[in-house]
Amino acid sequence: MADGLDLDAMVTRFRERAEAVKKRNLPPVGGDERAAFINQMQVDYQDFAIIGDAEAMVEDGIVTFTVDLRPPDQQEQT
């Protein structure tokens, strides 16, 4: 399975999904349903953005996503 896995493309798709969530229109709902929809949008964006910022690699058949969550001024320069 790892032979046909394009991790760069996968990370790019997650980055694109995060952007799509930001552009998602709110459906014509109100009250609790609206709040739930907005909350789900925030969670979706966070999840997609985290993977979209990851560095991915396969080693010994294991996919590893590395995400540096430190503020930019505290991240190591590679």
N, CA, C and O atoms as a printed pandas DataFrame, in Angstrom:
     atom_number atom_name residue_name chain_id  residue_number  x_coord  y_coord  z_coord
0              1         N          MET        A               1    0.816   -1.194    0.000
1              2        CA          MET        A               1    0.000    0.000    0.000
2              3         C          MET        A               1    0.863    1.262    0.000
3              4         O          MET        A               1    0.516    2.240   -0.662
4              5         N          ALA        A               2    1.960    1.258    0.718
5              6        CA          ALA        A               2    2.798    2.442    0.834
6              7         C          ALA        A               2    3.429    2.837   -0.495
7              8         O          ALA        A               2    3.788    3.998   -0.690
8              9         N          ASP        A               3    3.568    1.875   -1.417
9             10        CA          ASP        A               3    4.210    2.172   -2.695
10            11         C          ASP        A               3    3.430    3.224   -3.494
11            12         O          ASP        A               3    4.040    4.085   -4.128
12            13         N          GLY        A               4    2.116    3.170   -3.473
13            14        CA          GLY        A               4    1.305    4.102   -4.244
14            15         C          GLY        A               4    0.823    5.298   -3.443
15            16         O          GLY        A               4    0.007    6.080   -3.930
16            17         N          LEU        A               5    1.314    5.450   -2.227
17            18        CA          LEU        A               5    0.858    6.527   -1.346
18            19         C          LEU        A               5    1.683    7.781   -1.580
19            20         O          LEU        A               5    2.896    7.785   -1.371
20            21         N          ASP        A               6    1.020    8.841   -2.012
21            22        CA          ASP        A               6    1.683   10.124   -2.241
22            23         C          ASP        A               6    1.368   11.029   -1.056
23            24         O          ASP        A               6    0.331   11.692   -1.023
24            25         N          LEU        A               7    2.269   11.048   -0.093
25            26        CA          LEU        A               7    2.030   11.800    1.131
26            27         C          LEU        A               7    1.980   13.306    0.894
27            28         O          LEU        A               7    1.211   14.011    1.546
28            29         N          ASP        A               8    2.793   13.802   -0.033
29            30        CA          ASP        A               8    2.749   15.236   -0.332
30            31         C          ASP        A               8    1.379   15.625   -0.874
31            32         O          ASP        A               8    0.837   16.670   -0.512
32            33         N          ALA        A               9    0.822   14.784   -1.741
33            34        CA          ALA        A               9   -0.509   15.055   -2.283
34            35         C          ALA        A               9   -1.562   14.986   -1.184
35            36         O          ALA        A               9   -2.499   15.783   -1.168
36            37         N          MET        A              10   -1.410   14.037   -0.269
37            38        CA          MET        A              10   -2.356   13.914    0.832
38            39         C          MET        A              10   -2.346   15.163    1.705
39            40         O          MET        A              10   -3.403   15.695    2.046
40            41         N          VAL        A              11   -1.167   15.627    2.064
41            42        CA          VAL        A              11   -1.043   16.828    2.892
42            43         C          VAL        A              11   -1.636   18.030    2.150
43            44         O          VAL        A              11   -2.310   18.865    2.755
44            45         N          THR        A              12   -1.388   18.114    0.858
45            46        CA          THR        A              12   -1.951   19.205    0.055
46            47         C          THR        A              12   -3.480   19.155    0.059
47            48         O          THR        A              12   -4.133   20.193    0.170
48            49         N          ARG        A              13   -4.052   17.957   -0.061
49            50        CA          ARG        A              13   -5.518   17.829   -0.024
50            51         C          ARG        A              13   -6.074   18.298    1.312
51            52         O          ARG        A              13   -7.119   18.948    1.348
52            53         N          PHE        A              14   -5.407   17.987    2.393
53            54        CA          PHE        A              14   -5.880   18.452    3.698
54            55         C          PHE        A              14   -5.775   19.972    3.803
55            56         O          PHE        A              14   -6.648   20.614    4.388
56            57         N          ARG        A              15   -4.714   20.550    3.242
57            58        CA          ARG        A              15   -4.573   22.005    3.233
58            59         C          ARG        A              15   -5.717   22.635    2.438
59            60         O          ARG        A              15   -6.275   23.654    2.845
60            61         N          GLU        A              16   -6.061   22.024    1.305
61            62        CA          GLU        A              16   -7.163   22.523    0.480
62            63         C          GLU        A              16   -8.503   22.379    1.204
63            64         O          GLU        A              16   -9.365   23.250    1.097
64            65         N          ARG        A              17   -8.675   21.286    1.936
65            66        CA          ARG        A              17   -9.917   21.093    2.701
66            67         C          ARG        A              17  -10.054   22.147    3.786
67            68         O          ARG        A              17  -11.153   22.644    4.033
68            69         N          ALA        A              18   -8.959   22.490    4.432
69            70        CA          ALA        A              18   -9.004   23.530    5.463
70            71         C          ALA        A              18   -9.464   24.848    4.852
71            72         O          ALA        A              18  -10.300   25.543    5.430
72            73         N          GLU        A              19   -8.927   25.192    3.696
73            74        CA          GLU        A              19   -9.345   26.424    3.024
74            75         C          GLU        A              19  -10.809   26.369    2.617
75            76         O          GLU        A              19  -11.514   27.375    2.699
76            77         N          ALA        A              20  -11.272   25.205    2.178
77            78        CA          ALA        A              20  -12.675   25.050    1.777
78            79         C          ALA        A              20  -13.605   25.249    2.970
79            80         O          ALA        A              20  -14.686   25.819    2.826
80            81         N          VAL        A              21  -13.193   24.785    4.135
81            82        CA          VAL        A              21  -14.017   24.980    5.329
82            83         C          VAL        A              21  -14.146   26.468    5.639
83            84         O          VAL        A              21  -15.222   26.933    6.013
84            85         N          LYS        A              22  -13.051   27.217    5.484
85            86        CA          LYS        A              22  -13.105   28.657    5.747
86            87         C          LYS        A              22  -14.077   29.366    4.809
87            88         O          LYS        A              22  -14.664   30.383    5.176
88            89         N          LYS        A              23  -14.247   28.832    3.602
89            90        CA          LYS        A              23  -15.114   29.462    2.605
90            91         C          LYS        A              23  -16.532   28.894    2.622
91            92         O          LYS        A              23  -17.391   29.356    1.871
92            93         N          ARG        A              24  -16.782   27.907    3.463
93            94        CA          ARG        A              24  -18.081   27.230    3.520
94            95         C          ARG        A              24  -19.171   28.218    3.943
95            96         O          ARG        A              24  -19.006   28.961    4.910
96            97         N          ASN        A              25  -20.278   28.217    3.213
97            98        CA          ASN        A              25  -21.411   29.068    3.560
98            99         C          ASN        A              25  -22.220   28.424    4.673
99           100         O          ASN        A              25  -22.305   27.200    4.771
100          101         N          LEU        A              26  -22.810   29.262    5.504
101          102        CA          LEU        A              26  -23.697   28.755    6.546
102          103         C          LEU        A              26  -25.059   28.457    5.947
103          104         O          LEU        A              26  -25.609   29.268    5.202
104          105         N          PRO        A              27  -25.599   27.304    6.269
105          106        CA          PRO        A              27  -26.952   27.009    5.775
106          107         C          PRO        A              27  -27.968   27.880    6.526
107          108         O          PRO        A              27  -27.649   28.443    7.573
108          109         N          PRO        A              28  -29.169   27.987    5.999
109          110        CA          PRO        A              28  -30.177   28.835    6.643
110          111         C          PRO        A              28  -30.768   28.152    7.878
111          112         O          PRO        A              28  -31.922   27.725    7.881
112          113         N          VAL        A              29  -29.945   28.063    8.923
113          114        CA          VAL        A              29  -30.400   27.487   10.182
114          115         C          VAL        A              29  -30.149   28.494   11.290
115          116         O          VAL        A              29  -29.338   29.408   11.140
116          117         N          GLY        A              30  -30.836   28.324   12.380
117          118        CA          GLY        A              30  -30.655   29.239   13.495
118          119         C          GLY        A              30  -30.571   28.491   14.805
119          120         O          GLY        A              30  -30.711   27.269   14.850
120          121         N          GLY        A              31  -30.346   29.219   15.844
121          122        CA          GLY        A              31  -30.345   28.665   17.186
122          123         C          GLY        A              31  -29.278   27.620   17.413
123          124         O          GLY        A              31  -28.120   27.784   17.028
124          125         N          ASP        A              32  -29.700   26.533   18.055
125          126        CA          ASP        A              32  -28.762   25.462   18.414
126          127         C          ASP        A              32  -28.128   24.807   17.196
127          128         O          ASP        A              32  -26.953   24.443   17.225
128          129         N          GLU        A              33  -28.910   24.656   16.116
129          130        CA          GLU        A              33  -28.369   24.037   14.905
130          131         C          GLU        A              33  -27.264   24.895   14.303
131          132         O          GLU        A              33  -26.255   24.372   13.829
132          133         N          ARG        A              34  -27.453   26.204   14.320
133          134        CA          ARG        A              34  -26.437   27.126   13.790
134          135         C          ARG        A              34  -25.156   27.021   14.625
135          136         O          ARG        A              34  -24.055   26.939   14.081
136          137         N          ALA        A              35  -25.316   27.026   15.945
137          138        CA          ALA        A              35  -24.155   26.925   16.827
138          139         C          ALA        A              35  -23.421   25.606   16.607
139          140         O          ALA        A              35  -22.191   25.579   16.592
140          141         N          ALA        A              36  -24.154   24.525   16.438
141          142        CA          ALA        A              36  -23.531   23.223   16.197
142          143         C          ALA        A              36  -22.787   23.213   14.867
143          144         O          ALA        A              36  -21.690   22.663   14.773
144          145         N          PHE        A              37  -23.378   23.818   13.839
145          146        CA          PHE        A              37  -22.740   23.875   12.526
146          147         C          PHE        A              37  -21.443   24.680   12.598
147          148         O          PHE        A              37  -20.420   24.266   12.053
148          149         N          ILE        A              38  -21.490   25.820   13.269
149          150        CA          ILE        A              38  -20.294   26.663   13.403
150          151         C          ILE        A              38  -19.212   25.930   14.194
151          152         O          ILE        A              38  -18.036   25.980   13.833
152          153         N          ASN        A              39  -19.604   25.254   15.261
153          154        CA          ASN        A              39  -18.642   24.492   16.049
154          155         C          ASN        A              39  -17.990   23.410   15.197
155          156         O          ASN        A              39  -16.776   23.216   15.259
156          157         N          GLN        A              40  -18.795   22.701   14.398
157          158        CA          GLN        A              40  -18.243   21.644   13.541
158          159         C          GLN        A              40  -17.295   22.225   12.498
159          160         O          GLN        A              40  -16.278   21.609   12.179
160          161         N          MET        A              41  -17.613   23.399   11.963
161          162        CA          MET        A              41  -16.720   24.057   11.001
162          163         C          MET        A              41  -15.370   24.348   11.649
163          164         O          MET        A              41  -14.325   24.145   11.031
164          165         N          GLN        A              42  -15.391   24.824   12.892
165          166        CA          GLN        A              42  -14.143   25.145   13.587
166          167         C          GLN        A              42  -13.302   23.894   13.822
167          168         O          GLN        A              42  -12.084   23.913   13.641
168          169         N          VAL        A              43  -13.958   22.810   14.226
169          170        CA          VAL        A              43  -13.244   21.553   14.457
170          171         C          VAL        A              43  -12.701   21.003   13.144
171          172         O          VAL        A              43  -11.556   20.556   13.085
172          173         N          ASP        A              44  -13.521   21.033   12.081
173          174        CA          ASP        A              44  -13.063   20.563   10.773
174          175         C          ASP        A              44  -11.847   21.356   10.313
175          176         O          ASP        A              44  -10.858   20.777    9.861
176          177         N          TYR        A              45  -11.919   22.682   10.426
177          178        CA          TYR        A              45  -10.800   23.516    9.998
178          179         C          TYR        A              45   -9.544   23.156   10.784
179          180         O          TYR        A              45   -8.475   22.976   10.201
180          181         N          GLN        A              46   -9.668   23.051   12.093
181          182        CA          GLN        A              46   -8.511   22.736   12.932
182          183         C          GLN        A              46   -7.891   21.408   12.524
183          184         O          GLN        A              46   -6.675   21.315   12.355
184          185         N          ASP        A              47   -8.722   20.377   12.365
185          186        CA          ASP        A              47   -8.208   19.058   12.008
186          187         C          ASP        A              47   -7.529   19.063   10.640
187          188         O          ASP        A              47   -6.422   18.546   10.488
188          189         N          PHE        A              48   -8.191   19.644    9.653
189          190        CA          PHE        A              48   -7.625   19.687    8.305
190          191         C          PHE        A              48   -6.349   20.531    8.273
191          192         O          PHE        A              48   -5.380   20.163    7.609
192          193         N          ALA        A              49   -6.345   21.660    8.985
193          194        CA          ALA        A              49   -5.182   22.545    8.978
194          195         C          ALA        A              49   -3.975   21.891    9.644
195          196         O          ALA        A              49   -2.845   22.063    9.189
196          197         N          ILE        A              50   -4.210   21.151   10.705
197          198        CA          ILE        A              50   -3.088   20.480   11.384
198          199         C          ILE        A              50   -2.413   19.491   10.444
199          200         O          ILE        A              50   -1.188   19.501   10.314
200          201         N          ILE        A              51   -3.191   18.641    9.790
201          202        CA          ILE        A              51   -2.599   17.686    8.847
202          203         C          ILE        A              51   -2.023   18.424    7.646
203          204         O          ILE        A              51   -1.001   18.012    7.098
204          205         N          GLY        A              52   -2.672   19.514    7.230
205          206        CA          GLY        A              52   -2.173   20.296    6.106
206          207         C          GLY        A              52   -0.836   20.956    6.379
207          208         O          GLY        A              52   -0.103   21.282    5.445
208          209         N          ASP        A              53   -0.507   21.157    7.650
209          210        CA          ASP        A              53    0.785   21.741    8.031
210          211         C          ASP        A              53    1.834   20.694    8.373
211          212         O          ASP        A              53    2.962   21.036    8.729
212          213         N          ALA        A              54    1.468   19.423    8.268
213          214        CA          ALA        A              54    2.354   18.346    8.700
214          215         C          ALA        A              54    3.434   18.036    7.676
215          216         O          ALA        A              54    3.300   18.308    6.483
216          217         N          GLU        A              55    4.495   17.464    8.188
217          218        CA          GLU        A              55    5.500   16.831    7.347
218          219         C          GLU        A              55    5.235   15.336    7.485
219          220         O          GLU        A              55    5.200   14.809    8.597
220          221         N          ALA        A              56    5.049   14.658    6.364
221          222        CA          ALA        A              56    4.690   13.240    6.392
222          223         C          ALA        A              56    5.826   12.391    5.851
223          224         O          ALA        A              56    6.554   12.792    4.943
224          225         N          MET        A              57    5.958   11.202    6.434
225          226        CA          MET        A              57    6.973   10.268    5.958
226          227         C          MET        A              57    6.521    8.842    6.241
227          228         O          MET        A              57    5.740    8.593    7.159
228          229         N          VAL        A              58    7.024    7.918    5.442
229          230        CA          VAL        A              58    6.793    6.492    5.667
230          231         C          VAL        A              58    8.142    5.877    6.015
231          232         O          VAL        A              58    9.128    6.036    5.296
232          233         N          GLU        A              59    8.153    5.174    7.134
233          234        CA          GLU        A              59    9.369    4.494    7.551
234          235         C          GLU        A              59    8.987    3.129    8.095
235          236         O          GLU        A              59    8.194    3.031    9.032
236          237         N          ASP        A              60    9.539    2.085    7.518
237          238        CA          ASP        A              60    9.233    0.707    7.917
238          239         C          ASP        A              60    7.738    0.425    7.843
239          240         O          ASP        A              60    7.198   -0.296    8.682
240          241         N          GLY        A              61    7.066    0.995    6.836
241          242        CA          GLY        A              61    5.645    0.749    6.634
242          243         C          GLY        A              61    4.723    1.534    7.549
243          244         O          GLY        A              61    3.517    1.288    7.565
244          245         N          ILE        A              62    5.266    2.470    8.308
245          246        CA          ILE        A              62    4.472    3.288    9.237
246          247         C          ILE        A              62    4.475    4.729    8.750
247          248         O          ILE        A              62    5.532    5.321    8.531
248          249         N          VAL        A              63    3.270    5.291    8.581
249          250        CA          VAL        A              63    3.143    6.693    8.192
250          251         C          VAL        A              63    3.210    7.539    9.452
251          252         O          VAL        A              63    2.503    7.282   10.426
252          253         N          THR        A              64    4.068    8.552    9.424
253          254        CA          THR        A              64    4.213    9.465   10.552
254          255         C          THR        A              64    3.993   10.890   10.058
255          256         O          THR        A              64    4.603   11.324    9.081
256          257         N          PHE        A              65    3.111   11.611   10.749
257          258        CA          PHE        A              65    2.888   13.025   10.472
258          259         C          PHE        A              65    3.516   13.808   11.620
259          260         O          PHE        A              65    3.197   13.581   12.787
260          261         N          THR        A              66    4.401   14.719   11.282
261          262        CA          THR        A              66    5.051   15.550   12.291
262          263         C          THR        A              66    4.515   16.970   12.149
263          264         O          THR        A              66    4.565   17.569   11.075
264          265         N          VAL        A              67    4.002   17.491   13.258
265          266        CA          VAL        A              67    3.421   18.828   13.270
266          267         C          VAL        A              67    4.050   19.604   14.421
267          268         O          VAL        A              67    3.967   19.189   15.577
268          269         N          ASP        A              68    4.670   20.717   14.106
269          270        CA          ASP        A              68    5.270   21.574   15.122
270          271         C          ASP        A              68    4.213   22.592   15.549
271          272         O          ASP        A              68    3.893   23.509   14.793
272          273         N          LEU        A              69    3.674   22.435   16.749
273          274        CA          LEU        A              69    2.611   23.305   17.243
274          275         C          LEU        A              69    3.143   24.495   18.050
275          276         O          LEU        A              69    2.371   25.296   18.578
276          277         N          ARG        A              70    4.453   24.595   18.133
277          278        CA          ARG        A              70    5.022   25.734   18.856
278          279         C          ARG        A              70    4.815   27.012   18.046
279          280         O          ARG        A              70    4.686   26.963   16.823
280          281         N          PRO        A              71    4.783   28.162   18.735
281          282        CA          PRO        A              71    4.679   29.437   18.001
282          283         C          PRO        A              71    5.851   29.560   17.022
283          284         O          PRO        A              71    6.936   29.043   17.288
284          285         N          PRO        A              72    5.635   30.242   15.892
285          286        CA          PRO        A              72    6.694   30.341   14.873
286          287         C          PRO        A              72    8.043   30.806   15.414
287          288         O          PRO        A              72    9.081   30.335   14.949
288          289         N          ASP        A              73    8.052   31.713   16.377
289          290        CA          ASP        A              73    9.329   32.217   16.887
290          291         C          ASP        A              73   10.051   31.206   17.781
291          292         O          ASP        A              73   11.204   31.422   18.154
292          293         N          GLN        A              74    9.375   30.098   18.129
293          294        CA          GLN        A              74    9.988   29.068   18.957
294          295         C          GLN        A              74   10.295   27.790   18.178
295          296         O          GLN        A              74   10.834   26.834   18.736
296          297         N          GLN        A              75    9.953   27.773   16.897
297          298        CA          GLN        A              75   10.203   26.587   16.080
298          299         C          GLN        A              75   11.642   26.559   15.628
299          300         O          GLN        A              75   12.264   27.592   15.384
300          301         N          GLU        A              76   12.160   25.338   15.524
301          302        CA          GLU        A              76   13.529   25.172   15.034
302          303         C          GLU        A              76   13.551   25.389   13.541
303          304         O          GLU        A              76   12.643   24.945   12.839
304          305         N          GLN        A              77   14.551   26.051   13.049
305          306        CA          GLN        A              77   14.718   26.263   11.614
306          307         C          GLN        A              77   15.417   25.060   11.036
307          308         O          GLN        A              77   16.502   24.689   11.484
308          309         N          THR        A              78   14.783   24.425   10.008
309          310        CA          THR        A              78   15.407   23.259    9.386
310          311         C          THR        A              78   15.823   23.561    7.985
311          312         O          THR        A              78   16.369   22.694    7.303
